[in-house]
Amino acid sequence: MTAAGARSLHSSPALLVRAIDMGEADRRVTFFTREAGVVVTVGKSAWRSRKRFGGTLQRYVLLDISWSESPGRMSVLSSAALSESFWPVVEEWERVRHADYLLEMAVELFPQAGPKPRAFEILLKGIRSIATGEPPAETARRVEGAFLALGGWGPHLTGCRRCGRAEMGRYRFLPSEGGILCEACPPGGGTPISLGAVKTWRVLQTGKGCATGRLRIPCRIVEELRGIMSGYVEYCIGKPVRSLGGSS
């Protein structure tokens, strides 16, 4: 058991989410880690000393990091070593903004401290998928479906939330209802969604095909789900996502 006030040491595979300058040399660095979820650290002399971190504090790379924690103080980044690079992400703007969206989703949907092995695996495979040339928007839909299901936000998609009628040609999706409604049931409003899109989202909730492109989603379904799923993510986190600039 760690004594009160004692420093504790930790390590984990990690993906860098954001870095902000602190003064002339230090950086405030936020990671999403497998062993501890969201970790916010200060990288001492991160700008000045390339010897210390070797230029590894960048997005779109898998890192092995270690950090120390002391009660009442910000965690201090001790080391960061490159494990795998996903540099093809930076070759296209669509890849960049969707990779950033996956990182933003992870920290916003899973902010609680503690191990996040499954969420980290979904995020890592999503970033790797974008880097290897999978369509970014399609990959984003897979990760959205898996993240929402993992966090317990997976909506009710087996039939109308009110009357239970299933296999209808079209439904409406209402975030406030946590699922789909038929045309006849109250309340009104919502976004029209086809049965094909509903069935696709159902599969995405199982996580099947999320890791790679095994599940091929027709372009028209990707486009239909684009605003609906990203909008539902925003509803769940309670604020707009920044990385996609209001368009997913």
Secondary structure, DSSP 4 states (H G I P E B T S, - for coil): -PPTT--EEEEEEEEEEEEEEETTTEEEEEEEETTTEEEEEEETTTTT-HHHHTT---SSEEEEEEEEE-TTS-EEEEEEEEEEE-GGGGGSHHHHHHHHHHHHHHHHH--SSS--HHHHHHHHHHHHHHHTT--HHHHHHHHHHHHHHHTT-PPB-SS-TTT---S-SEEEEEGGGTEEE-SSSSS---EEEEHHHHHHHHHHHHTTT-SSS-SPPPHHHHHHHHHHHHHHHHHHHTS--TTTTT--
